[in-house]
Amino acid sequence: MTEMNHNLNKESERIKELLKAAVPRIAEDAEPSRDLWPDVLRRLDREPVKVPWFDWALVGGLVVLAAAFPTAIPVFLYYL
């Protein structure tokens, strides 16, 4: 049993070292080379929000179900 634990610890250490070697260390004061917020605003202005048809179908289905079964409205609200 202790040999198995020793092998597991050895494997864990090996994996830890492999991960440290594979992932480069990031400096604690690392920041983006430039401000990204203006790009985000430009992209939001450029691309209008598109809602797919199936989202509207789901909303319509919920409205129909709420009209047919008004007692189910609290259940719908609970799952939102």
PyMOL Python script that loads the backbone (N, CA, C, O; Angstrom):
from pymol import cmd

cmd.read_pdbstr("""\
ATOM      1  N   MET A   1       0.818  -1.187   0.000  1.00  0.00           N
ATOM      2  CA  MET A   1       0.000   0.000   0.000  1.00  0.00           C
ATOM      3  C   MET A   1       0.868   1.260   0.000  1.00  0.00           C
ATOM      4  O   MET A   1       0.591   2.203  -0.741  1.00  0.00           O
ATOM      5  N   THR A   2       1.905   1.279   0.820  1.00  0.00           N
ATOM      6  CA  THR A   2       2.761   2.458   0.866  1.00  0.00           C
ATOM      7  C   THR A   2       3.548   2.612  -0.431  1.00  0.00           C
ATOM      8  O   THR A   2       3.866   3.729  -0.837  1.00  0.00           O
ATOM      9  N   GLU A   3       3.863   1.487  -1.085  1.00  0.00           N
ATOM     10  CA  GLU A   3       4.567   1.572  -2.375  1.00  0.00           C
ATOM     11  C   GLU A   3       3.670   2.204  -3.425  1.00  0.00           C
ATOM     12  O   GLU A   3       4.138   2.979  -4.260  1.00  0.00           O
ATOM     13  N   MET A   4       2.372   1.876  -3.388  1.00  0.00           N
ATOM     14  CA  MET A   4       1.425   2.463  -4.330  1.00  0.00           C
ATOM     15  C   MET A   4       1.299   3.973  -4.084  1.00  0.00           C
ATOM     16  O   MET A   4       1.267   4.755  -5.034  1.00  0.00           O
ATOM     17  N   ASN A   5       1.229   4.379  -2.815  1.00  0.00           N
ATOM     18  CA  ASN A   5       1.175   5.803  -2.481  1.00  0.00           C
ATOM     19  C   ASN A   5       2.444   6.511  -2.941  1.00  0.00           C
ATOM     20  O   ASN A   5       2.389   7.633  -3.445  1.00  0.00           O
ATOM     21  N   HIS A   6       3.566   5.862  -2.768  1.00  0.00           N
ATOM     22  CA  HIS A   6       4.845   6.439  -3.195  1.00  0.00           C
ATOM     23  C   HIS A   6       4.858   6.632  -4.712  1.00  0.00           C
ATOM     24  O   HIS A   6       5.310   7.665  -5.207  1.00  0.00           O
ATOM     25  N   ASN A   7       4.355   5.623  -5.453  1.00  0.00           N
ATOM     26  CA  ASN A   7       4.297   5.728  -6.915  1.00  0.00           C
ATOM     27  C   ASN A   7       3.350   6.844  -7.348  1.00  0.00           C
ATOM     28  O   ASN A   7       3.640   7.574  -8.295  1.00  0.00           O
ATOM     29  N   LEU A   8       2.213   6.976  -6.652  1.00  0.00           N
ATOM     30  CA  LEU A   8       1.268   8.046  -6.979  1.00  0.00           C
ATOM     31  C   LEU A   8       1.881   9.416  -6.720  1.00  0.00           C
ATOM     32  O   LEU A   8       1.716  10.333  -7.525  1.00  0.00           O
ATOM     33  N   ASN A   9       2.580   9.561  -5.614  1.00  0.00           N
ATOM     34  CA  ASN A   9       3.235  10.832  -5.307  1.00  0.00           C
ATOM     35  C   ASN A   9       4.308  11.143  -6.335  1.00  0.00           C
ATOM     36  O   ASN A   9       4.472  12.289  -6.753  1.00  0.00           O
ATOM     37  N   LYS A  10       5.036  10.110  -6.739  1.00  0.00           N
ATOM     38  CA  LYS A  10       6.084  10.287  -7.735  1.00  0.00           C
ATOM     39  C   LYS A  10       5.483  10.726  -9.075  1.00  0.00           C
ATOM     40  O   LYS A  10       6.014  11.616  -9.740  1.00  0.00           O
ATOM     41  N   GLU A  11       4.368  10.091  -9.463  1.00  0.00           N
ATOM     42  CA  GLU A  11       3.676  10.464 -10.702  1.00  0.00           C
ATOM     43  C   GLU A  11       3.124  11.877 -10.609  1.00  0.00           C
ATOM     44  O   GLU A  11       3.188  12.636 -11.577  1.00  0.00           O
ATOM     45  N   SER A  12       2.581  12.236  -9.449  1.00  0.00           N
ATOM     46  CA  SER A  12       2.038  13.586  -9.263  1.00  0.00           C
ATOM     47  C   SER A  12       3.139  14.630  -9.407  1.00  0.00           C
ATOM     48  O   SER A  12       2.943  15.669 -10.038  1.00  0.00           O
ATOM     49  N   GLU A  13       4.280  14.351  -8.828  1.00  0.00           N
ATOM     50  CA  GLU A  13       5.411  15.274  -8.948  1.00  0.00           C
ATOM     51  C   GLU A  13       5.871  15.376 -10.402  1.00  0.00           C
ATOM     52  O   GLU A  13       6.199  16.460 -10.883  1.00  0.00           O
ATOM     53  N   ARG A  14       5.892  14.243 -11.093  1.00  0.00           N
ATOM     54  CA  ARG A  14       6.313  14.237 -12.506  1.00  0.00           C
ATOM     55  C   ARG A  14       5.353  15.075 -13.347  1.00  0.00           C
ATOM     56  O   ARG A  14       5.785  15.868 -14.183  1.00  0.00           O
ATOM     57  N   ILE A  15       4.058  14.900 -13.126  1.00  0.00           N
ATOM     58  CA  ILE A  15       3.053  15.673 -13.867  1.00  0.00           C
ATOM     59  C   ILE A  15       3.181  17.154 -13.539  1.00  0.00           C
ATOM     60  O   ILE A  15       3.075  18.003 -14.425  1.00  0.00           O
ATOM     61  N   LYS A  16       3.404  17.460 -12.284  1.00  0.00           N
ATOM     62  CA  LYS A  16       3.580  18.851 -11.855  1.00  0.00           C
ATOM     63  C   LYS A  16       4.758  19.496 -12.570  1.00  0.00           C
ATOM     64  O   LYS A  16       4.658  20.625 -13.051  1.00  0.00           O
ATOM     65  N   GLU A  17       5.871  18.779 -12.639  1.00  0.00           N
ATOM     66  CA  GLU A  17       7.056  19.311 -13.320  1.00  0.00           C
ATOM     67  C   GLU A  17       6.816  19.469 -14.814  1.00  0.00           C
ATOM     68  O   GLU A  17       7.258  20.454 -15.407  1.00  0.00           O
ATOM     69  N   LEU A  18       6.118  18.509 -15.440  1.00  0.00           N
ATOM     70  CA  LEU A  18       5.809  18.621 -16.859  1.00  0.00           C
ATOM     71  C   LEU A  18       4.911  19.826 -17.139  1.00  0.00           C
ATOM     72  O   LEU A  18       5.104  20.532 -18.129  1.00  0.00           O
ATOM     73  N   LEU A  19       3.936  20.057 -16.272  1.00  0.00           N
ATOM     74  CA  LEU A  19       3.062  21.213 -16.443  1.00  0.00           C
ATOM     75  C   LEU A  19       3.825  22.525 -16.277  1.00  0.00           C
ATOM     76  O   LEU A  19       3.612  23.474 -17.032  1.00  0.00           O
ATOM     77  N   LYS A  20       4.706  22.573 -15.295  1.00  0.00           N
ATOM     78  CA  LYS A  20       5.510  23.784 -15.102  1.00  0.00           C
ATOM     79  C   LYS A  20       6.386  24.050 -16.313  1.00  0.00           C
ATOM     80  O   LYS A  20       6.592  25.204 -16.689  1.00  0.00           O
ATOM     81  N   ALA A  21       6.903  22.992 -16.928  1.00  0.00           N
ATOM     82  CA  ALA A  21       7.758  23.162 -18.107  1.00  0.00           C
ATOM     83  C   ALA A  21       6.941  23.568 -19.334  1.00  0.00           C
ATOM     84  O   ALA A  21       7.438  24.296 -20.194  1.00  0.00           O
ATOM     85  N   ALA A  22       5.696  23.106 -19.421  1.00  0.00           N
ATOM     86  CA  ALA A  22       4.883  23.356 -20.608  1.00  0.00           C
ATOM     87  C   ALA A  22       4.231  24.734 -20.600  1.00  0.00           C
ATOM     88  O   ALA A  22       4.055  25.344 -21.655  1.00  0.00           O
ATOM     89  N   VAL A  23       3.870  25.228 -19.416  1.00  0.00           N
ATOM     90  CA  VAL A  23       3.163  26.506 -19.311  1.00  0.00           C
ATOM     91  C   VAL A  23       4.153  27.577 -18.877  1.00  0.00           C
ATOM     92  O   VAL A  23       4.747  27.481 -17.804  1.00  0.00           O
ATOM     93  N   PRO A  24       4.330  28.604 -19.718  1.00  0.00           N
ATOM     94  CA  PRO A  24       5.277  29.650 -19.329  1.00  0.00           C
ATOM     95  C   PRO A  24       4.756  30.459 -18.148  1.00  0.00           C
ATOM     96  O   PRO A  24       3.549  30.644 -17.993  1.00  0.00           O
ATOM     97  N   ARG A  25       5.658  30.928 -17.335  1.00  0.00           N
ATOM     98  CA  ARG A  25       5.293  31.709 -16.161  1.00  0.00           C
ATOM     99  C   ARG A  25       4.901  33.129 -16.594  1.00  0.00           C
ATOM    100  O   ARG A  25       5.533  33.723 -17.467  1.00  0.00           O
ATOM    101  N   ILE A  26       3.859  33.651 -15.972  1.00  0.00           N
ATOM    102  CA  ILE A  26       3.364  34.987 -16.288  1.00  0.00           C
ATOM    103  C   ILE A  26       3.797  35.917 -15.171  1.00  0.00           C
ATOM    104  O   ILE A  26       3.659  35.605 -13.988  1.00  0.00           O
ATOM    105  N   ALA A  27       4.320  37.056 -15.568  1.00  0.00           N
ATOM    106  CA  ALA A  27       4.756  38.034 -14.576  1.00  0.00           C
ATOM    107  C   ALA A  27       3.548  38.541 -13.793  1.00  0.00           C
ATOM    108  O   ALA A  27       2.445  38.626 -14.334  1.00  0.00           O
ATOM    109  N   GLU A  28       3.752  38.872 -12.544  1.00  0.00           N
ATOM    110  CA  GLU A  28       2.654  39.319 -11.699  1.00  0.00           C
ATOM    111  C   GLU A  28       2.096  40.665 -12.138  1.00  0.00           C
ATOM    112  O   GLU A  28       0.912  40.936 -11.939  1.00  0.00           O
ATOM    113  N   ASP A  29       2.923  41.504 -12.727  1.00  0.00           N
ATOM    114  CA  ASP A  29       2.457  42.816 -13.160  1.00  0.00           C
ATOM    115  C   ASP A  29       2.175  42.845 -14.661  1.00  0.00           C
ATOM    116  O   ASP A  29       2.218  43.909 -15.278  1.00  0.00           O
ATOM    117  N   ALA A  30       1.887  41.680 -15.251  1.00  0.00           N
ATOM    118  CA  ALA A  30       1.626  41.606 -16.691  1.00  0.00           C
ATOM    119  C   ALA A  30       0.311  42.302 -17.021  1.00  0.00           C
ATOM    120  O   ALA A  30      -0.706  42.078 -16.364  1.00  0.00           O
ATOM    121  N   GLU A  31       0.345  43.133 -18.029  1.00  0.00           N
ATOM    122  CA  GLU A  31      -0.835  43.850 -18.502  1.00  0.00           C
ATOM    123  C   GLU A  31      -0.847  43.791 -20.022  1.00  0.00           C
ATOM    124  O   GLU A  31       0.196  43.573 -20.638  1.00  0.00           O
ATOM    125  N   PRO A  32      -2.015  43.983 -20.637  1.00  0.00           N
ATOM    126  CA  PRO A  32      -2.048  44.024 -22.104  1.00  0.00           C
ATOM    127  C   PRO A  32      -1.173  45.162 -22.624  1.00  0.00           C
ATOM    128  O   PRO A  32      -0.966  46.166 -21.943  1.00  0.00           O
ATOM    129  N   SER A  33      -0.670  44.988 -23.828  1.00  0.00           N
ATOM    130  CA  SER A  33       0.217  46.005 -24.391  1.00  0.00           C
ATOM    131  C   SER A  33      -0.524  47.298 -24.735  1.00  0.00           C
ATOM    132  O   SER A  33       0.091  48.350 -24.912  1.00  0.00           O
ATOM    133  N   ARG A  34      -1.859  47.207 -24.827  1.00  0.00           N
ATOM    134  CA  ARG A  34      -2.653  48.409 -25.124  1.00  0.00           C
ATOM    135  C   ARG A  34      -4.016  48.263 -24.466  1.00  0.00           C
ATOM    136  O   ARG A  34      -4.362  47.196 -23.960  1.00  0.00           O
ATOM    137  N   ASP A  35      -4.785  49.343 -24.478  1.00  0.00           N
ATOM    138  CA  ASP A  35      -6.120  49.340 -23.886  1.00  0.00           C
ATOM    139  C   ASP A  35      -7.080  48.646 -24.852  1.00  0.00           C
ATOM    140  O   ASP A  35      -7.192  49.055 -26.008  1.00  0.00           O
ATOM    141  N   LEU A  36      -7.766  47.611 -24.397  1.00  0.00           N
ATOM    142  CA  LEU A  36      -8.653  46.832 -25.254  1.00  0.00           C
ATOM    143  C   LEU A  36     -10.082  47.364 -25.288  1.00  0.00           C
ATOM    144  O   LEU A  36     -10.854  46.994 -26.172  1.00  0.00           O
ATOM    145  N   TRP A  37     -10.444  48.222 -24.341  1.00  0.00           N
ATOM    146  CA  TRP A  37     -11.815  48.690 -24.258  1.00  0.00           C
ATOM    147  C   TRP A  37     -12.282  49.453 -25.503  1.00  0.00           C
ATOM    148  O   TRP A  37     -13.415  49.229 -25.928  1.00  0.00           O
ATOM    149  N   PRO A  38     -11.488  50.338 -26.114  1.00  0.00           N
ATOM    150  CA  PRO A  38     -11.952  51.000 -27.341  1.00  0.00           C
ATOM    151  C   PRO A  38     -12.271  50.009 -28.467  1.00  0.00           C
ATOM    152  O   PRO A  38     -13.209  50.230 -29.234  1.00  0.00           O
ATOM    153  N   ASP A  39     -11.501  48.922 -28.571  1.00  0.00           N
ATOM    154  CA  ASP A  39     -11.798  47.903 -29.587  1.00  0.00           C
ATOM    155  C   ASP A  39     -13.127  47.215 -29.312  1.00  0.00           C
ATOM    156  O   ASP A  39     -13.877  46.912 -30.239  1.00  0.00           O
ATOM    157  N   VAL A  40     -13.417  46.971 -28.042  1.00  0.00           N
ATOM    158  CA  VAL A  40     -14.687  46.344 -27.674  1.00  0.00           C
ATOM    159  C   VAL A  40     -15.840  47.260 -28.043  1.00  0.00           C
ATOM    160  O   VAL A  40     -16.833  46.803 -28.607  1.00  0.00           O
ATOM    161  N   LEU A  41     -15.726  48.541 -27.736  1.00  0.00           N
ATOM    162  CA  LEU A  41     -16.787  49.497 -28.075  1.00  0.00           C
ATOM    163  C   LEU A  41     -16.989  49.606 -29.578  1.00  0.00           C
ATOM    164  O   LEU A  41     -18.124  49.657 -30.051  1.00  0.00           O
ATOM    165  N   ARG A  42     -15.884  49.642 -30.337  1.00  0.00           N
ATOM    166  CA  ARG A  42     -15.990  49.697 -31.798  1.00  0.00           C
ATOM    167  C   ARG A  42     -16.701  48.462 -32.348  1.00  0.00           C
ATOM    168  O   ARG A  42     -17.530  48.563 -33.252  1.00  0.00           O
ATOM    169  N   ARG A  43     -16.372  47.310 -31.799  1.00  0.00           N
ATOM    170  CA  ARG A  43     -16.993  46.074 -32.278  1.00  0.00           C
ATOM    171  C   ARG A  43     -18.482  46.052 -31.947  1.00  0.00           C
ATOM    172  O   ARG A  43     -19.291  45.599 -32.757  1.00  0.00           O
ATOM    173  N   LEU A  44     -18.848  46.537 -30.764  1.00  0.00           N
ATOM    174  CA  LEU A  44     -20.259  46.591 -30.408  1.00  0.00           C
ATOM    175  C   LEU A  44     -21.028  47.550 -31.310  1.00  0.00           C
ATOM    176  O   LEU A  44     -22.174  47.278 -31.669  1.00  0.00           O
ATOM    177  N   ASP A  45     -20.412  48.664 -31.678  1.00  0.00           N
ATOM    178  CA  ASP A  45     -21.070  49.616 -32.567  1.00  0.00           C
ATOM    179  C   ASP A  45     -21.188  49.071 -33.984  1.00  0.00           C
ATOM    180  O   ASP A  45     -22.160  49.354 -34.684  1.00  0.00           O
ATOM    181  N   ARG A  46     -20.206  48.297 -34.400  1.00  0.00           N
ATOM    182  CA  ARG A  46     -20.162  47.795 -35.772  1.00  0.00           C
ATOM    183  C   ARG A  46     -21.156  46.668 -35.998  1.00  0.00           C
ATOM    184  O   ARG A  46     -21.799  46.622 -37.046  1.00  0.00           O
ATOM    185  N   GLU A  47     -21.298  45.751 -35.033  1.00  0.00           N
ATOM    186  CA  GLU A  47     -22.138  44.578 -35.216  1.00  0.00           C
ATOM    187  C   GLU A  47     -23.428  44.711 -34.407  1.00  0.00           C
ATOM    188  O   GLU A  47     -23.395  44.711 -33.176  1.00  0.00           O
ATOM    189  N   PRO A  48     -24.568  44.823 -35.102  1.00  0.00           N
ATOM    190  CA  PRO A  48     -25.829  44.883 -34.357  1.00  0.00           C
ATOM    191  C   PRO A  48     -26.132  43.514 -33.728  1.00  0.00           C
ATOM    192  O   PRO A  48     -25.688  42.473 -34.213  1.00  0.00           O
ATOM    193  N   VAL A  49     -26.891  43.553 -32.652  1.00  0.00           N
ATOM    194  CA  VAL A  49     -27.253  42.317 -31.970  1.00  0.00           C
ATOM    195  C   VAL A  49     -28.264  41.569 -32.821  1.00  0.00           C
ATOM    196  O   VAL A  49     -29.287  42.126 -33.219  1.00  0.00           O
ATOM    197  N   LYS A  50     -27.974  40.311 -33.098  1.00  0.00           N
ATOM    198  CA  LYS A  50     -28.875  39.485 -33.896  1.00  0.00           C
ATOM    199  C   LYS A  50     -29.455  38.399 -33.003  1.00  0.00           C
ATOM    200  O   LYS A  50     -28.723  37.674 -32.330  1.00  0.00           O
ATOM    201  N   VAL A  51     -30.764  38.297 -33.004  1.00  0.00           N
ATOM    202  CA  VAL A  51     -31.438  37.272 -32.221  1.00  0.00           C
ATOM    203  C   VAL A  51     -31.918  36.201 -33.196  1.00  0.00           C
ATOM    204  O   VAL A  51     -32.705  36.501 -34.093  1.00  0.00           O
ATOM    205  N   PRO A  52     -31.465  34.967 -33.041  1.00  0.00           N
ATOM    206  CA  PRO A  52     -31.886  33.900 -33.958  1.00  0.00           C
ATOM    207  C   PRO A  52     -33.388  33.621 -33.869  1.00  0.00           C
ATOM    208  O   PRO A  52     -34.028  33.925 -32.862  1.00  0.00           O
ATOM    209  N   TRP A  53     -33.933  33.044 -34.924  1.00  0.00           N
ATOM    210  CA  TRP A  53     -35.370  32.792 -34.989  1.00  0.00           C
ATOM    211  C   TRP A  53     -35.828  31.822 -33.906  1.00  0.00           C
ATOM    212  O   TRP A  53     -36.944  31.940 -33.400  1.00  0.00           O
ATOM    213  N   PHE A  54     -34.973  30.863 -33.545  1.00  0.00           N
ATOM    214  CA  PHE A  54     -35.409  29.874 -32.560  1.00  0.00           C
ATOM    215  C   PHE A  54     -35.543  30.479 -31.168  1.00  0.00           C
ATOM    216  O   PHE A  54     -36.303  29.966 -30.347  1.00  0.00           O
ATOM    217  N   ASP A  55     -34.817  31.563 -30.887  1.00  0.00           N
ATOM    218  CA  ASP A  55     -35.011  32.255 -29.615  1.00  0.00           C
ATOM    219  C   ASP A  55     -36.408  32.865 -29.555  1.00  0.00           C
ATOM    220  O   ASP A  55     -37.085  32.799 -28.529  1.00  0.00           O
ATOM    221  N   TRP A  56     -36.833  33.468 -30.687  1.00  0.00           N
ATOM    222  CA  TRP A  56     -38.179  34.030 -30.736  1.00  0.00           C
ATOM    223  C   TRP A  56     -39.219  32.926 -30.642  1.00  0.00           C
ATOM    224  O   TRP A  56     -40.273  33.120 -30.036  1.00  0.00           O
ATOM    225  N   ALA A  57     -38.936  31.756 -31.240  1.00  0.00           N
ATOM    226  CA  ALA A  57     -39.872  30.629 -31.159  1.00  0.00           C
ATOM    227  C   ALA A  57     -40.005  30.148 -29.712  1.00  0.00           C
ATOM    228  O   ALA A  57     -41.107  29.824 -29.269  1.00  0.00           O
ATOM    229  N   LEU A  58     -38.891  30.099 -28.970  1.00  0.00           N
ATOM    230  CA  LEU A  58     -38.952  29.696 -27.569  1.00  0.00           C
ATOM    231  C   LEU A  58     -39.753  30.695 -26.743  1.00  0.00           C
ATOM    232  O   LEU A  58     -40.551  30.300 -25.893  1.00  0.00           O
ATOM    233  N   VAL A  59     -39.545  31.977 -26.986  1.00  0.00           N
ATOM    234  CA  VAL A  59     -40.299  33.004 -26.258  1.00  0.00           C
ATOM    235  C   VAL A  59     -41.784  32.883 -26.583  1.00  0.00           C
ATOM    236  O   VAL A  59     -42.631  32.972 -25.694  1.00  0.00           O
ATOM    237  N   GLY A  60     -42.093  32.679 -27.863  1.00  0.00           N
ATOM    238  CA  GLY A  60     -43.499  32.508 -28.257  1.00  0.00           C
ATOM    239  C   GLY A  60     -44.121  31.286 -27.610  1.00  0.00           C
ATOM    240  O   GLY A  60     -45.274  31.323 -27.181  1.00  0.00           O
ATOM    241  N   GLY A  61     -43.359  30.201 -27.539  1.00  0.00           N
ATOM    242  CA  GLY A  61     -43.859  28.990 -26.887  1.00  0.00           C
ATOM    243  C   GLY A  61     -44.126  29.213 -25.415  1.00  0.00           C
ATOM    244  O   GLY A  61     -45.126  28.729 -24.885  1.00  0.00           O
ATOM    245  N   LEU A  62     -43.251  29.937 -24.752  1.00  0.00           N
ATOM    246  CA  LEU A  62     -43.477  30.243 -23.334  1.00  0.00           C
ATOM    247  C   LEU A  62     -44.720  31.109 -23.128  1.00  0.00           C
ATOM    248  O   LEU A  62     -45.470  30.918 -22.171  1.00  0.00           O
ATOM    249  N   VAL A  63     -44.927  32.059 -24.034  1.00  0.00           N
ATOM    250  CA  VAL A  63     -46.117  32.910 -23.924  1.00  0.00           C
ATOM    251  C   VAL A  63     -47.383  32.082 -24.111  1.00  0.00           C
ATOM    252  O   VAL A  63     -48.359  32.262 -23.382  1.00  0.00           O
ATOM    253  N   VAL A  64     -47.368  31.169 -25.094  1.00  0.00           N
ATOM    254  CA  VAL A  64     -48.530  30.309 -25.333  1.00  0.00           C
ATOM    255  C   VAL A  64     -48.780  29.402 -24.121  1.00  0.00           C
ATOM    256  O   VAL A  64     -49.921  29.238 -23.690  1.00  0.00           O
ATOM    257  N   LEU A  65     -47.701  28.813 -23.573  1.00  0.00           N
ATOM    258  CA  LEU A  65     -47.859  27.955 -22.397  1.00  0.00           C
ATOM    259  C   LEU A  65     -48.362  28.752 -21.196  1.00  0.00           C
ATOM    260  O   LEU A  65     -49.192  28.264 -20.429  1.00  0.00           O
ATOM    261  N   ALA A  66     -47.859  29.977 -21.032  1.00  0.00           N
ATOM    262  CA  ALA A  66     -48.310  30.803 -19.911  1.00  0.00           C
ATOM    263  C   ALA A  66     -49.782  31.173 -20.063  1.00  0.00           C
ATOM    264  O   ALA A  66     -50.510  31.262 -19.075  1.00  0.00           O
ATOM    265  N   ALA A  67     -50.218  31.389 -21.309  1.00  0.00           N
ATOM    266  CA  ALA A  67     -51.633  31.715 -21.538  1.00  0.00           C
ATOM    267  C   ALA A  67     -52.509  30.479 -21.325  1.00  0.00           C
ATOM    268  O   ALA A  67     -53.626  30.587 -20.819  1.00  0.00           O
ATOM    269  N   ALA A  68     -51.997  29.298 -21.713  1.00  0.00           N
ATOM    270  CA  ALA A  68     -52.791  28.077 -21.578  1.00  0.00           C
ATOM    271  C   ALA A  68     -52.799  27.566 -20.139  1.00  0.00           C
ATOM    272  O   ALA A  68     -53.811  27.048 -19.667  1.00  0.00           O
ATOM    273  N   PHE A  69     -51.670  27.712 -19.443  1.00  0.00           N
ATOM    274  CA  PHE A  69     -51.544  27.214 -18.082  1.00  0.00           C
ATOM    275  C   PHE A  69     -50.995  28.321 -17.171  1.00  0.00           C
ATOM    276  O   PHE A  69     -49.810  28.313 -16.838  1.00  0.00           O
ATOM    277  N   PRO A  70     -51.836  29.257 -16.772  1.00  0.00           N
ATOM    278  CA  PRO A  70     -51.348  30.388 -15.962  1.00  0.00           C
ATOM    279  C   PRO A  70     -50.778  29.967 -14.607  1.00  0.00           C
ATOM    280  O   PRO A  70     -49.970  30.690 -14.025  1.00  0.00           O
ATOM    281  N   THR A  71     -51.190  28.813 -14.104  1.00  0.00           N
ATOM    282  CA  THR A  71     -50.654  28.379 -12.811  1.00  0.00           C
ATOM    283  C   THR A  71     -49.195  27.927 -12.942  1.00  0.00           C
ATOM    284  O   THR A  71     -48.525  27.734 -11.928  1.00  0.00           O
ATOM    285  N   ALA A  72     -48.694  27.754 -14.165  1.00  0.00           N
ATOM    286  CA  ALA A  72     -47.314  27.322 -14.373  1.00  0.00           C
ATOM    287  C   ALA A  72     -46.345  28.509 -14.422  1.00  0.00           C
ATOM    288  O   ALA A  72     -45.133  28.308 -14.493  1.00  0.00           O
ATOM    289  N   ILE A  73     -46.854  29.724 -14.385  1.00  0.00           N
ATOM    290  CA  ILE A  73     -45.986  30.901 -14.460  1.00  0.00           C
ATOM    291  C   ILE A  73     -44.949  30.922 -13.336  1.00  0.00           C
ATOM    292  O   ILE A  73     -43.786  31.213 -13.613  1.00  0.00           O
ATOM    293  N   PRO A  74     -45.310  30.629 -12.081  1.00  0.00           N
ATOM    294  CA  PRO A  74     -44.259  30.602 -11.040  1.00  0.00           C
ATOM    295  C   PRO A  74     -43.163  29.566 -11.320  1.00  0.00           C
ATOM    296  O   PRO A  74     -42.000  29.774 -10.976  1.00  0.00           O
ATOM    297  N   VAL A  75     -43.546  28.458 -11.941  1.00  0.00           N
ATOM    298  CA  VAL A  75     -42.549  27.443 -12.280  1.00  0.00           C
ATOM    299  C   VAL A  75     -41.570  28.000 -13.313  1.00  0.00           C
ATOM    300  O   VAL A  75     -40.359  27.824 -13.183  1.00  0.00           O
ATOM    301  N   PHE A  76     -42.094  28.670 -14.337  1.00  0.00           N
ATOM    302  CA  PHE A  76     -41.233  29.294 -15.352  1.00  0.00           C
ATOM    303  C   PHE A  76     -40.286  30.301 -14.716  1.00  0.00           C
ATOM    304  O   PHE A  76     -39.092  30.327 -15.013  1.00  0.00           O
ATOM    305  N   LEU A  77     -40.841  31.127 -13.837  1.00  0.00           N
ATOM    306  CA  LEU A  77     -40.024  32.150 -13.179  1.00  0.00           C
ATOM    307  C   LEU A  77     -38.959  31.523 -12.289  1.00  0.00           C
ATOM    308  O   LEU A  77     -37.850  32.047 -12.181  1.00  0.00           O
ATOM    309  N   TYR A  78     -39.290  30.407 -11.654  1.00  0.00           N
ATOM    310  CA  TYR A  78     -38.314  29.729 -10.806  1.00  0.00           C
ATOM    311  C   TYR A  78     -37.107  29.270 -11.616  1.00  0.00           C
ATOM    312  O   TYR A  78     -35.970  29.378 -11.156  1.00  0.00           O
ATOM    313  N   TYR A  79     -37.352  28.756 -12.826  1.00  0.00           N
ATOM    314  CA  TYR A  79     -36.264  28.232 -13.632  1.00  0.00           C
ATOM    315  C   TYR A  79     -35.515  29.306 -14.424  1.00  0.00           C
ATOM    316  O   TYR A  79     -34.547  28.989 -15.116  1.00  0.00           O
ATOM    317  N   LEU A  80     -35.940  30.558 -14.337  1.00  0.00           N
ATOM    318  CA  LEU A  80     -35.186  31.639 -14.969  1.00  0.00           C
ATOM    319  C   LEU A  80     -34.071  31.950 -14.052  1.00  0.00           C
ATOM    320  O   LEU A  80     -33.264  32.835 -14.339  1.00  0.00           O
TER     321      LEU A  80
END
""", "prot")
cmd.dss("prot")
cmd.show_as("cartoon", "prot")
cmd.util.cbc("prot")
cmd.orient("prot")
